[in-house]
Amino acid sequence: MRVSAGLMVGGSCVATAATVLNAFLINKQFYPSIVYLSKSNASMAVIYVQGIVLIYLMFQLLKSLFFGDLRAAEAEVICDI
């Protein structure tokens, strides 16, 4: 079973928003919330996944900006590099 890119991006955004909201609801202030986010392993995992998703989106944006519409064979060559 494959996960679509849209589902991964949407799920990552929802998970990140829920994690940050939870941190602010628990601590009520900015600095303790940031410390909580940086010390919690689960929170850091969610933030790392969000970072990977943002890098993927940046790659897709730059690919479409510089190369435009590509055929399947051309896209495969770019991804292999």
C-alpha positions, 0 to 999 in steps of 0.5 A: 500500500502506497501513501500519496504525496498529498496525504503525507503532506496533509497528515504532516501539517495536521500532526505538526499543528496538533503537536505545537497546539498541545505544547502551548496548551500544556505550558501556556507560555512561549519559552516553556512550550519551545523547551517542551517541544525540543525535549520531547522525542515524539515532538521532535519526530513530528517536526523532523517529518515536517522538515522532510515534507518541506524539503520534498515540496521545495524540490517539487517546486524547483523541479517544476520551476526549472524544468516545467512539465516532464515526461515520465522518462525525464522525471525518472532520470532527474530523480536518479541523480 
